[in-house]
Amino acid sequence: MQDITPVNQIPRSLPMRKKKDKLSLFVTGDVTIDWNIAHISRESHDPSAWTGAESCRMSWQFGSAVLLSDLITSMTNQLKVYLPYTVDVTSTHTTPASTIDPYDTCYYHCYSVWAPYRDKGAPDTIVWRVERFLGLDRSSKIEPEQHKSDGVTAGPEHADIIVIDDSNLGFRDQPDHWPVAIKEPGSGKNGPWIIVKMSQPMAEGALWEHLIAHFSDRLIVVLSINDLRQSAIQVSAQISWEKTALELIWELTHNPMINRLTHSAYTVVSFGPTGALLLPGITKHESPKLLFDPLYMEREWPAGKGTIIGKTSVLVAGIVREIMMAKENPDLTKGIQSGIAAMRYLHKAGYDGGTDSSPRLRFPIDGVIKHLKSDEPPLAMADCPIIDDEQHAQPLSWTILRDRYYDDLEELSQRIVLEGATAALKNIPIGVFGELVTVDRQEIESLRSIHSLISEYCSQQEERPVSIAVFGPPGSGKSFAVKQIARAASPGKKIAEKTLTFNLSQFKSPADLIDAFHQIRDVALSGKIPLAFWDEFDTSLDGKKLGWLRFFLAPMQDGEFQQGQLTHPIGKAIFVFAGGTSSSLNEFTKSRKQKELVEAKTPDFLSRLKGFLNVLGPNPQLSEGRDDPYFIVRRAILLRSLFERLTPQLFDRNHFLRIDIGIMRAFLRVDSYRHGSRSMEAIVAMSRLGTATHFNRSYLPPEEQLGLHVDPLSFTALVHHLELREELLEKLARLNHKLLYDNLKSQGYVWGKVNNEKSNPKTHSLLVSFAALSAHNQEKNRAAVRDIPNKLAAFGYAIVPMRNNEQAVEIPIPELKEMAKLEHERWMEAKLADGWKYAPETNKEKKLHALLVDWEQLSKEVKDKDRALVSENIPLLLKEAGYTIVKLAQ
């Protein structure tokens, strides 16, 4: 039964229009017969054992171009009420006159074994997917005469859309089979759109040469990353979306093996249900676009085991749909999104298996088409840079996080704390490893590399330990990170639940290692893989720096340790060496003299490592000139996890954290935590939150207790940061003007239309009430008030609530001078932005001012006035608001 949406439920993106023109669509290409062997799992585990309970059935369906044709034809039938024209779909293939059998030489035959899998969301539901591909019978050789006898058509003379399935089964090199509509060269927008579903080898053959020569401006190539990787290219997998995208763009642009693909109008590379890359051709002035799942990379989508036939065909159908909807100017990203939505359904649902115990498998065409009409994009999208040879050497220069939120990191971080990372970060890549969450690209890549290393090691028969080093500042979470990665990478829970931790700074002699190795060996003998955490491995031994390293060389290399005359095998194990003195591997090697490293056997030790990890922690990492604006995001993720673990009662039913905005601001913006993440956890634990359902300021620990973990004045100042909301801002702006008014009055000024210091009495145009000021001059007072916290912060001062009428700290003269200079510069910027210019004589009507000069050119009298305004007005304004000034610790 066709799934046709009622007229009153037509999606917004598909408006009904008056039918007028006719659109011709032709589908052609290689054709296969897909033989699907449905296998019911045997009772016996012995594959050579025969039982009557064994069951399988073989069914067939047309694949490749015919499957694509059937899908597009059905899709068009269901879309016809929305389209602005009628659509005539024809195909290269008609129903064969004879019955299909595996020996039919008119077709290539593809064989695959299908198995029933349990749906993760509904364990009682059977889902049929491909367990393994058996191969392709290439014994056939399809001759033109056979096609003619089978009723094959070369299509209409003029087509608007041509879809070609090029599976490298002969069609690309047989011009007699090509559509009539591509025999004559196209001409710009009058030519047909040509979508080629391409298989390995890429961009080769007579068909490709013909299309590039005559139809390149309307040619769209669709292929899979798996096919592309069979070429001589290097594109990483499951490291980070940014790295994969940049490497793929570089290969497609510069690698002579495949860069001819960019001669087409667009190239679409599919990563399966989790992503795709849209690369414009060399004649386009557009950025490449990466469509990606923020949580999962390729081969990570958690929809169940097995694979499926027809994924790329579904993606092509989505692109064809978009071209039909907007033929002159299609948005291919929309087509890719709808194709991926349908691809996800196809994998989740599997093939239709019928109802009897011996299924006849069929492509679920109705369900796929329903999801092709989805208006909910399943993927996030980001514009990618075009990279040249020089940029290729610096792959870390681009991050999606930077592009999206570089100027809004604090707001983003607040949303993470309040809503959670996955809710707040729906359009950037997120690395999730158990309870460890990160959005920093460099950290994601390091964590994924270690995850892959451990996962691969667990699946191998290797009986020697694998060794990894972890670096980071104290309290950065090194132990937590490694544990979470190991748990996430452990297939079938092979890694022991309990981590064996050994702090070498507490060992007295190398003999203590023997007991540690025995503990590790005992776990290995139990059938589990021990996770051994060697903390502070870089500590000294008997006064020798890095003295412990030499004692790990044999266990790391040979998987053995010596006890007296006996040699004991350690077995399969994961050794994690955590540094206590260096924040990174580079610092570990660069901060020591080469002679010292050699004497300690450091090169030998490093050569035995299979990987390393630099854990950044919650404090900014500014060593080696590194820019680290994302520390605030790391803090936000850590803070959210701390509240989830320690104070779950602070969350409402929608998982929104109930916390005072000032407390959250202080946690996120305080300069540093003395003991890293341990300090963040301590402050939460020290707060009186036992039964609290909202984290109010009164629950914070006293300042002297805060001093154990942060600069207490800085933290408190951030908690009580002056929030210049509308009512308070207006009050202080009025007061700021009144202070100027009183100052002018005290100097003998009277109101005048123009400012004139030479008249008697002197006149000033601002000698009016605040309400009588122009809107522009009122806003100038508000701007001056808004700038007060910034001016004070620049010199290490903070604004805190006043207690018991305490006096503001007295600001030293040198700092007053600099503050006055900043105020003058702010005033000048505002004037210049408003169109004022310098003149020896001030003229308000002509927007000319005599004081539009550098600070050094001002007279002493004017400078003294500015300093007096800073030293007197700021404390008075803050006192009126109930605040005072304090000096923060250096």
C-alpha positions in Angstrom: 0.0 0.0 0.0 1.3 3.4 -0.9 2.0 5.8 1.9 0.5 9.1 0.6 0.3 12.0 3.0 -3.2 13.6 3.2 -3.4 17.1 1.6 -4.1 18.7 5.0 -0.8 17.3 6.3 1.5 18.5 3.5 4.9 19.5 4.9 5.7 23.2 4.8 8.8 22.5 2.6 6.6 20.9 -0.1 3.9 23.5 -1.0 1.2 22.5 -3.5 1.5 24.3 -6.8 -0.4 24.4 -10.0 0.9 21.7 -12.3 2.4 22.9 -15.5 5.5 21.6 -17.0 6.6 18.0 -17.4 9.8 16.7 -15.9 11.5 13.7 -17.4 13.6 11.4 -15.1 15.6 8.5 -16.4 17.4 5.8 -14.3 20.0 3.5 -15.8 23.3 1.8 -15.0 24.6 -1.6 -13.9 22.1 -4.2 -12.8 22.6 -7.0 -10.4 20.5 -9.9 -9.0 20.8 -9.8 -5.3 20.5 -13.3 -3.8 19.6 -13.0 -0.2 20.2 -16.1 1.9 18.1 -15.9 5.1 19.8 -18.1 7.7 18.1 -19.1 10.9 20.7 -19.7 13.7 21.6 -23.3 14.3 21.2 -25.0 17.7 24.6 -26.6 17.4 27.7 -24.5 17.6 29.6 -27.0 15.5 29.4 -25.7 11.9 30.0 -29.2 10.5 27.1 -30.7 12.5 23.9 -31.3 10.5 20.5 -31.1 12.3 16.9 -31.0 11.1 16.5 -27.7 13.0 18.8 -26.0 10.4 16.8 -23.6 8.3 17.6 -21.1 5.5 15.8 -19.8 2.4 17.1 -18.0 -0.6 15.2 -15.2 -2.3 16.2 -12.6 -4.9 15.6 -9.1 -5.9 16.9 -6.7 -8.5 19.8 -4.6 -7.2 21.8 -1.6 -8.2 20.1 0.5 -11.0 16.8 -1.4 -10.8 16.5 -1.1 -7.0 17.3 2.6 -7.4 14.7 2.9 -10.2 12.0 1.2 -8.1 12.8 3.5 -5.2 12.7 6.7 -7.2 9.5 5.7 -9.1 7.6 4.9 -5.9 8.9 8.1 -4.3 7.8 10.2 -7.3 4.3 8.6 -7.2 4.0 9.7 -3.6 5.3 13.2 -4.2 3.3 14.0 -7.3 0.6 16.0 -5.4 3.4 18.4 -4.2 5.4 18.9 -7.4 5.0 21.9 -9.7 5.1 19.6 -12.7 4.2 16.1 -13.7 7.1 13.6 -13.6 7.7 10.8 -16.1 10.1 8.2 -14.7 11.6 5.6 -17.0 14.3 3.0 -16.5 16.8 1.1 -18.5 15.3 -2.2 -17.4 12.1 -3.9 -18.0 10.7 -7.2 -16.6 12.6 -10.1 -18.1 10.8 -12.5 -20.3 12.3 -15.6 -18.6 12.4 -16.7 -14.9 15.4 -15.5 -13.0 17.9 -18.1 -11.8 21.5 -18.1 -10.5 22.7 -19.2 -13.9 21.2 -16.4 -15.9 24.1 -14.9 -17.8 22.3 -11.6 -18.5 23.1 -10.4 -15.0 25.8 -10.3 -12.4 24.7 -12.2 -9.3 25.5 -10.9 -5.8 25.2 -13.3 -2.8 24.9 -12.4 0.9 23.9 -14.2 4.1 21.3 -12.5 6.2 20.7 -13.1 9.9 17.9 -12.2 12.3 19.0 -9.6 14.9 17.2 -8.4 18.0 16.0 -4.8 17.9 17.8 -2.9 20.8 14.6 -0.9 21.6 12.3 -3.9 21.3 14.0 -7.2 22.1 11.1 -9.2 20.8 11.3 -7.7 17.4 13.4 -9.5 14.7 15.4 -7.3 12.3 17.0 -8.8 9.2 20.4 -7.5 8.2 23.4 -8.8 6.2 25.7 -10.9 8.3 28.3 -11.2 5.6 28.7 -10.8 1.9 29.7 -14.0 0.0 30.7 -12.3 -3.2 29.8 -11.4 -6.7 29.5 -13.9 -9.6 31.3 -12.1 -12.4 31.2 -14.9 -14.9 28.5 -13.1 -16.8 29.3 -10.8 -19.7 26.3 -8.7 -20.7 26.3 -8.1 -24.4 24.3 -5.3 -26.1 22.2 -7.9 -28.0 21.1 -9.4 -24.7 19.8 -6.0 -23.5 18.0 -5.5 -26.8 16.3 -8.8 -26.5 15.3 -8.0 -23.0 13.5 -4.8 -23.9 16.0 -2.4 -22.5 15.5 1.2 -23.5 18.1 3.9 -23.7 15.6 6.5 -22.3 14.1 9.7 -23.7 16.0 12.0 -26.1 15.7 14.8 -23.6 15.7 14.2 -19.8 15.8 16.7 -16.9 17.3 14.3 -14.4 19.4 11.3 -15.2 20.4 8.8 -12.5 23.2 6.4 -13.2 24.3 3.5 -11.0 27.9 2.9 -11.9 29.0 -0.2 -10.0 31.9 -0.9 -12.3 30.2 -3.9 -13.8 30.6 -2.8 -17.4 28.1 0.0 -17.9 30.8 2.7 -17.7 32.7 1.2 -20.7 29.7 0.4 -22.9 28.6 3.6 -24.7 25.8 1.7 -26.5 24.0 1.3 -23.1 24.3 5.0 -22.2 21.2 7.2 -22.1 20.3 8.9 -25.4 20.0 12.2 -23.5 23.7 12.4 -22.8 24.9 11.7 -26.3 24.7 15.4 -27.1 26.6 17.9 -24.9 24.5 19.8 -22.3 24.5 23.6 -22.2 24.5 25.1 -18.7 21.1 25.2 -17.0 19.4 23.7 -20.0 21.3 20.5 -19.6 20.1 17.6 -17.4 21.1 17.1 -13.8 23.1 13.9 -13.8 23.6 12.0 -10.5 26.1 9.2 -10.6 26.2 6.6 -7.8 29.9 5.6 -8.2 31.9 2.6 -7.0 35.6 1.9 -7.0 37.7 2.7 -9.0 36.7 6.3 -8.9 36.7 8.8 -11.8 37.7 6.3 -14.4 36.3 4.9 -17.6 34.7 6.1 -20.8 31.5 7.3 -19.1 33.4 9.5 -16.7 35.4 11.1 -19.4 32.3 11.8 -21.4 30.4 13.3 -18.5 33.3 15.5 -17.4 33.8 16.7 -20.9 30.2 17.6 -21.6 28.1 17.8 -18.4 30.5 18.7 -15.6 28.5 21.8 -14.5 25.4 19.6 -13.7 27.1 16.4 -12.6 26.7 15.2 -9.0 28.8 12.2 -7.9 27.7 10.1 -4.9 30.0 7.6 -3.3 30.9 6.0 0.0 34.0 6.6 2.1 34.6 2.9 2.1 34.9 2.8 -1.7 37.1 5.9 -1.6 39.5 4.4 1.0 40.2 1.6 -1.5 42.0 4.2 -3.5 45.5 5.4 -2.6 44.3 7.9 -0.1 44.8 8.5 3.6 41.7 9.6 5.5 41.5 8.8 9.2 38.5 7.1 10.8 36.9 7.6 14.2 39.4 10.2 15.4 37.5 13.5 15.0 35.0 14.8 12.5 37.3 17.8 11.8 40.3 15.7 11.1 38.4 13.3 8.8 36.8 16.2 6.9 40.0 18.1 6.4 42.0 15.1 5.3 39.2 14.1 2.9 39.0 17.6 1.4 42.7 17.6 1.0 42.8 14.2 -0.7 39.9 15.1 -3.0 41.5 18.4 -3.9 45.2 17.5 -4.2 45.6 13.7 -4.6 46.0 13.0 -8.4 44.5 9.6 -7.9 41.0 11.1 -7.2 41.1 14.8 -7.6 39.4 14.7 -10.9 36.2 14.2 -8.9 36.3 17.9 -8.2 35.7 18.5 -12.0 32.1 17.6 -11.3 29.7 20.2 -9.9 29.4 18.4 -6.5 30.8 15.3 -4.9 28.9 13.7 -2.0 30.9 11.3 0.2 28.7 9.2 2.5 29.9 8.1 6.0 26.8 5.9 6.4 24.1 6.9 8.8 26.3 9.3 10.8 27.5 11.8 8.2 28.4 13.0 4.7 30.7 15.6 3.0 29.4 17.8 0.3 32.3 19.1 -1.8 31.6 21.7 -4.5 33.6 21.5 -7.7 36.6 23.6 -8.6 34.4 26.0 -10.6 32.1 26.7 -7.6 32.6 29.5 -5.1 31.2 27.6 -2.1 32.6 26.1 1.0 32.6 22.4 1.5 29.9 21.3 4.0 30.3 18.5 6.6 27.0 17.0 7.8 27.7 15.0 11.0 26.2 13.3 14.0 27.6 15.2 17.1 27.8 12.0 19.2 28.8 9.3 16.7 31.3 9.0 14.0 31.3 6.5 11.1 30.7 2.8 12.2 29.6 4.0 15.7 25.9 4.5 15.1 24.3 2.3 17.8 21.5 0.8 15.8 22.4 -2.8 16.0 24.8 -5.3 14.4 24.9 -6.2 10.7 24.9 -4.1 7.6 22.3 -3.4 4.9 22.0 -3.3 1.2 20.8 -0.1 -0.5 22.2 2.6 1.9 23.8 4.7 -0.8 20.8 4.2 -3.1 18.6 5.8 -0.4 21.0 8.7 -0.2 20.8 9.2 -3.9 17.0 9.1 -3.7 17.1 11.9 -1.2 19.2 14.1 -3.5 17.0 13.3 -6.5 14.0 14.3 -4.4 15.5 17.7 -3.6 16.3 18.3 -7.3 12.7 17.5 -8.2 11.4 19.9 -5.6 13.8 22.8 -6.6 15.2 21.9 -10.0 16.8 25.3 -10.8 18.4 25.9 -7.4 18.4 22.7 -5.3 19.7 22.7 -1.7 21.7 19.5 -1.8 22.2 19.6 2.0 18.5 19.1 2.4 18.6 16.2 0.0 21.5 14.6 1.9 19.6 15.1 5.2 16.5 13.4 3.9 18.6 10.6 2.5 20.4 10.0 5.8 17.1 10.0 7.6 15.8 7.3 5.3 19.2 5.5 5.6 18.8 5.4 9.4 15.4 3.9 9.1 16.6 1.3 6.6 19.3 0.1 9.0 17.0 0.1 12.0 14.1 -1.7 10.3 16.2 -4.0 8.1 14.6 -5.8 5.2 11.0 -7.0 5.3 11.1 -10.6 6.3 7.5 -11.7 6.0 5.7 -13.5 8.8 6.6 -17.2 8.4 9.6 -18.9 9.9 11.4 -19.1 6.5 11.4 -15.4 5.4 11.5 -14.0 1.9 13.5 -10.8 2.2 12.4 -7.6 0.6 13.6 -4.0 0.5 11.3 -1.9 2.8 10.4 0.6 0.2 7.3 2.2 1.8 9.0 2.9 5.1 12.1 4.3 3.3 10.0 6.7 1.3 8.1 7.8 4.4 11.4 8.8 6.0 12.6 10.5 2.8 9.8 13.0 3.4 11.0 13.8 6.9 11.4 17.5 7.7 13.6 16.7 10.8 17.3 16.9 9.8 19.2 14.1 11.6 22.6 15.7 11.3 24.3 18.9 12.3 26.1 20.9 9.6 29.3 22.9 9.4 31.1 24.8 6.7 34.7 23.5 6.2 37.7 25.4 5.0 39.5 24.8 1.7 43.0 23.7 2.6 46.2 24.0 0.6 49.4 22.1 0.9 50.8 24.4 3.7 47.6 24.2 5.8 47.6 20.4 5.5 50.6 20.4 7.8 48.6 22.1 10.5 45.4 20.0 10.9 44.5 21.4 14.3 43.9 24.9 13.0 40.1 24.4 12.4 37.5 23.3 14.9 33.7 23.4 14.6 33.5 24.6 18.2 35.6 27.7 17.4 33.5 28.5 14.4 30.3 28.3 16.2 30.9 29.6 19.7 34.3 31.4 19.9 32.7 34.7 20.9 30.0 33.1 23.1 31.9 30.5 25.1 30.7 31.8 28.5 27.0 31.7 27.5 27.6 28.3 26.0 29.3 27.1 29.2 26.4 28.4 31.3 23.9 26.4 29.2 26.1 23.3 29.6 25.9 23.6 33.4 22.2 24.3 33.4 21.0 21.9 30.7 23.7 19.3 30.2 26.3 18.9 27.4 24.2 16.9 25.0 21.2 19.3 25.3 23.3 22.4 24.9 25.7 21.1 22.3 23.5 19.8 19.5 25.6 21.1 16.6 29.2 20.4 17.5 31.1 17.1 17.9 31.1 15.7 21.4 33.4 12.9 22.7 31.6 10.6 25.1 33.6 7.9 26.8 31.6 6.4 29.7 31.1 9.3 32.1 33.9 11.4 30.5 32.6 14.1 28.1 34.7 16.5 26.1 34.2 19.0 23.2 37.9 20.0 22.7 39.0 18.7 19.3 42.6 17.9 20.5 41.3 16.1 23.5 38.7 14.2 21.5 41.4 13.0 19.1 43.7 11.9 21.8 40.9 10.1 23.7 39.7 8.3 20.6 43.2 7.2 19.7 43.7 5.6 23.1 40.2 4.2 22.9 41.0 2.5 19.6 44.3 1.3 20.9 42.8 -0.4 24.0 39.8 -1.8 22.0 42.2 -3.3 19.4 44.4 -4.7 22.1 41.5 -6.4 23.9 40.5 -8.1 20.7 44.0 -9.5 20.0 45.8 -12.6 21.3 48.8 -10.6 22.5 50.0 -11.8 25.9 52.3 -8.9 26.7 51.1 -5.7 28.3 50.3 -2.6 26.3 51.7 0.6 27.7 50.3 4.1 27.7 51.5 7.3 29.2 49.2 10.0 30.6 50.3 13.6 31.4 48.5 16.5 32.9 48.6 19.0 35.8 47.8 17.7 39.3 44.0 17.3 39.6 43.4 17.3 35.9 41.6 14.0 36.1 44.2 11.6 34.6 43.1 8.6 36.5 39.4 9.2 35.8 40.0 9.7 32.1 41.9 6.5 31.7 39.4 4.5 33.6 36.5 5.8 31.5 38.2 5.1 28.2 39.2 1.6 29.3 35.6 0.8 30.3 34.2 2.2 27.1 36.7 0.3 25.0 36.3 -3.0 26.8 34.3 -5.4 24.6 32.4 -7.9 26.6 33.7 -6.4 29.9 37.1 -8.0 29.4 38.9 -5.4 31.5 38.8 -6.0 35.3 36.4 -3.8 37.2 38.9 -2.7 39.8 41.8 -0.6 38.8 45.2 -1.5 40.4 46.8 1.8 41.4 50.5 2.0 42.5 52.0 5.3 43.5 55.7 5.0 42.9 56.5 8.0 45.1 55.4 5.8 48.0 57.6 2.8 47.0 60.8 2.5 49.0 62.8 0.3 46.5 62.5 -1.6 43.2 61.7 -4.7 45.3 58.3 -3.2 45.9 57.5 -3.6 42.2 57.6 -7.4 42.6 54.4 -7.4 44.8 52.7 -5.1 42.3 53.5 -7.3 39.4 52.2 -10.3 41.2 48.9 -8.5 41.8 48.7 -7.7 38.2 49.5 -11.3 37.2 46.8 -12.7 39.6 44.1 -10.6 37.8 45.4 -11.8 34.4 45.3 -15.4 35.5 41.6 -14.9 36.5 40.7 -14.3 32.9 40.4 -10.5 33.1 42.6 -7.9 31.7 44.1 -5.9 34.6 44.3 -2.1 34.3 47.4 -1.1 36.2 47.9 2.7 37.0 51.5 3.6 37.8 51.1 7.0 39.4 54.0 9.5 39.5 56.2 7.2 37.4 58.5 10.2 36.8 59.4 10.5 40.4 63.0 10.2 41.6 64.5 7.0 43.0 67.5 7.2 45.5 68.1 10.8 44.4 68.2 9.8 40.7 65.7 11.7 38.5 63.4 9.3 36.5 65.0 6.5 38.4 62.1 4.1 38.1 62.0 4.0 34.3 64.7 1.3 33.8 62.8 -1.2 36.0 59.8 -1.2 33.6 61.7 -1.8 30.4 61.7 -5.7 30.6 58.0 -6.0 31.8 56.9 -3.6 29.0 58.9 -5.2 26.2 58.8 -8.9 27.2 55.8 -9.1 29.5 57.9 -10.7 32.2 59.4 -9.8 35.6 62.3 -11.3 37.6 62.0 -12.5 41.2 65.3 -14.0 42.3 66.1 -16.7 39.8 62.5 -17.1 38.7 61.0 -15.4 35.7 57.2 -14.8 35.8 55.0 -13.9 32.8 52.7 -11.0 33.5 50.1 -11.9 30.9 47.7 -9.6 29.1 47.6 -6.2 30.9 47.2 -2.5 30.4 50.0 -0.4 31.9 49.1 3.3 32.4 52.0 5.5 33.4 50.7 8.8 34.9 53.2 11.7 35.1 53.2 13.8 38.2 55.7 16.6 37.2 54.8 17.4 33.6 51.5 18.6 32.0 52.3 17.1 28.6 54.6 14.6 26.9 56.4 17.5 25.2 57.1 19.1 28.6 58.3 15.8 30.0 61.0 15.5 27.3 61.9 19.1 26.7 62.2 20.2 30.3 65.1 17.8 31.0 68.7 17.7 29.6 69.4 15.1 27.0 72.2 13.5 29.0 69.8 13.2 32.0 67.2 11.5 29.7 69.7 9.0 28.3 71.1 8.1 31.7 67.5 7.4 32.9 66.8 5.2 29.9 64.0 7.6 28.9 64.3 6.9 25.1 64.1 3.2 25.7 61.0 3.8 27.9 59.3 6.0 25.3 60.0 3.5 22.5 57.9 0.9 24.4 54.9 3.2 24.7 52.0 2.5 22.3 50.3 5.8 22.9 50.0 8.8 25.2 47.4 11.2 26.4 47.6 14.8 27.6 44.7 15.5 30.0 44.0 19.3 30.0 42.0 19.7 33.2 39.8 22.7 34.3 42.6 25.3 34.4 43.8 27.2 31.3 46.8 25.5 29.6 48.9 28.4 28.3 52.3 26.7 28.2 54.3 26.7 25.0 52.3 29.6 23.7 49.1 27.6 23.4 45.8 29.5 23.2 43.3 27.8 25.4 39.9 29.6 25.4 38.0 26.4 25.9 39.0 25.8 29.5 35.6 27.4 30.5 33.8 24.7 28.5 35.8 22.0 30.1 34.9 23.5 33.5 31.2 23.6 32.6 31.2 19.9 31.6 33.0 18.9 34.8 30.8 21.1 37.0 27.7 19.6 35.5 28.9 16.0 36.1 29.9 16.9 39.7 26.4 18.2 40.5 24.8 15.1 38.8 26.9 12.8 41.0 27.0 14.7 44.3 23.8 16.7 44.5 21.1 15.2 42.2 18.4 16.9 44.3 19.4 20.3 42.6 17.8 19.2 39.3 14.2 19.6 38.4 12.2 17.1 36.5 13.5 18.4 33.2 17.1 17.9 34.4 17.6 21.7 34.6 20.1 22.7 37.4 18.7 25.1 40.0 21.7 27.3 40.9 22.4 31.0 41.5 23.8 32.7 38.4 26.6 34.3 40.5 27.8 31.0 41.9 27.8 29.4 38.4 29.7 32.4 37.1 32.4 32.1 39.8 32.9 28.4 39.2 33.3 29.1 35.5 35.4 32.3 35.5 37.7 32.1 38.6 41.3 32.4 37.4 42.4 28.9 38.5 41.7 26.1 40.9 44.7 25.3 43.2 44.2 21.6 42.9 42.5 21.2 39.6 39.3 19.2 39.4 39.8 18.1 43.0 39.3 21.7 44.1 36.0 22.0 42.1 34.7 18.9 43.7 35.8 20.1 47.2 33.9 23.4 46.9 30.7 21.6 45.9 31.2 19.1 48.8 32.0 21.9 51.3 28.8 23.8 50.4 25.9 23.1 52.7 23.7 21.3 50.1 22.5 18.3 52.0 18.8 18.9 51.6 18.9 22.0 49.4 16.9 22.0 46.2 18.5 25.3 44.9 22.1 26.3 45.3 21.9 29.8 46.9 24.8 32.0 47.8 24.2 31.4 51.5 25.2 27.7 51.0 28.8 28.6 50.0 31.6 27.8 52.4 33.3 30.7 54.2 36.0 32.7 52.4 38.8 31.2 54.6 37.7 27.7 53.5 37.4 28.7 49.9 41.0 29.9 50.1 42.1 26.2 50.2 41.1 25.8 46.6 40.7 29.3 44.9 41.6 32.9 45.5 38.6 33.7 47.8 38.4 37.4 47.0 38.3 36.7 43.3 35.7 33.9 43.7 33.5 36.0 45.9 33.8 39.0 43.6 32.6 36.9 40.7 29.7 35.5 42.8 28.6 39.1 43.6 29.5 40.6 40.2 27.5 43.8 39.7 24.7 42.8 37.4 23.7 46.1 35.7 20.1 45.2 35.0 17.9 47.8 33.5 16.6 49.4 36.7 20.0 49.6 38.5 21.7 50.8 35.3 19.3 53.6 34.9 19.7 54.6 38.5 23.5 54.7 38.3 23.4 56.5 34.9 21.3 59.3 36.5 23.7 59.5 39.4 26.6 59.6 37.0 25.1 62.6 35.3 24.2 64.2 38.6 27.9 64.0 39.7 28.9 65.8 36.5 26.1 68.3 37.1 27.2 69.1 40.6 30.9 69.3 39.5 30.0 71.8 36.8 27.9 73.9 39.3 30.8 73.9 41.8 33.0 75.4 39.1 30.6 78.2 38.4 29.1 77.0 35.1 25.6 77.8 34.0 23.5 76.3 31.2 24.2 77.4 27.7 23.4 76.2 24.3 27.1 75.8 23.6 30.1 75.0 25.8 32.1 78.2 26.4 34.8 78.3 29.1 35.8 81.9 28.1 32.4 83.5 28.7 31.4 85.0 32.0 29.8 83.1 33.5 31.1 79.9 31.8 28.4 77.9 30.0 27.8 74.1 29.4 25.1 72.4 27.4 24.9 69.4 29.8 23.9 71.4 32.8 20.3 70.1 32.7 18.4 67.3 34.4 19.0 63.7 33.2 15.5 63.6 31.7 16.3 66.7 29.7 19.3 65.1 28.1 19.1 63.9 24.5 18.8 60.1 24.1 22.3 60.0 22.9 23.7 61.7 26.0 21.7 59.5 28.3 23.2 56.5 26.6 26.7 57.9 27.0 26.1 57.9 30.8 24.9 54.3 30.7 28.0 53.3 28.7 30.3 54.9 31.3 28.6 53.0 34.1 28.8 49.7 32.1 32.5 50.2 31.7 33.3 50.5 35.4 33.7 46.8 36.2 36.0 46.4 33.2 38.1 49.4 34.2 38.6 48.1 37.7 39.3 44.5 36.6 42.0 45.7 34.3 44.0 46.7 37.4 43.2 43.8 39.7 40.2 45.3 41.5 36.8 43.7 42.0 33.4 44.9 43.0 31.8 43.1 46.1 28.8 43.8 48.3 29.5 46.4 50.9 29.4 45.2 54.5 28.8 47.4 57.6 29.4 50.6 55.6 33.1 49.6 55.0 35.1 52.1 52.9 36.3 51.3 49.5 40.0 50.5 49.1 42.1 53.5 48.2 43.4 53.2 44.6 47.1 54.3 44.3 47.9 57.4 42.2 49.7 55.5 39.4 46.7 53.2 38.8 44.3 56.2 39.0 46.3 57.8 36.2 46.0 54.7 34.1 42.3 54.4 34.8 41.8 58.0 33.9 43.7 57.4 30.7 41.4 54.4 29.9 38.4 56.5 30.5 39.7 59.2 28.2 40.3 56.6 25.5 36.8 55.2 25.9 35.3 58.7 25.6 37.4 59.4 22.5 36.3 56.1 20.8 32.6 56.9 21.5 33.0 60.5 20.1 34.9 59.3 17.0 32.3 56.6 16.4 29.6 59.3 16.6 31.3 61.3 13.8 33.1 63.9 15.9 36.5 65.3 14.8 39.3 67.2 16.4 39.4 71.0 16.2 41.3 73.6 18.3 37.9 75.1 19.2 35.0 72.9 20.3 31.9 73.4 18.2 28.9 71.2 19.2 26.9 72.0 16.1 29.7 70.9 13.7 30.8 67.9 16.0 34.2 69.4 16.6 36.0 68.9 19.9 39.3 70.3 21.2 39.9 67.3 23.5 40.0 64.6 20.8 43.7 64.1 21.3 45.9 61.5 22.9 46.2 61.5 26.7 49.7 62.8 26.6 48.6 65.9 24.7 46.0 66.9 27.4 46.7 69.7 29.8 47.5 68.9 33.4 44.2 70.6 34.4 42.1 68.3 32.2 44.1 65.2 33.3 43.5 66.1 37.0 39.8 66.5 36.3 39.6 63.0 34.7 41.5 61.5 37.6 39.2 63.2 40.1 36.2 61.8 38.3 37.6 58.3 38.5 38.7 58.4 42.1 35.5 60.1 43.4 32.7 59.1 41.1 33.3 55.4 40.9 33.3 54.8 44.7 30.2 57.0 45.0 28.3 55.2 42.3 29.1 51.8 43.7 28.2 52.8 47.2 24.8 53.9 46.0 24.3 50.4 44.6 25.5 48.8 47.8 28.9 47.7 46.5 32.5 48.6 47.2 36.0 48.0 45.7 38.5 45.4 46.8 42.0 44.6 45.6 42.4 40.9 44.5 45.3 38.8 45.5 48.1 38.8 42.9 
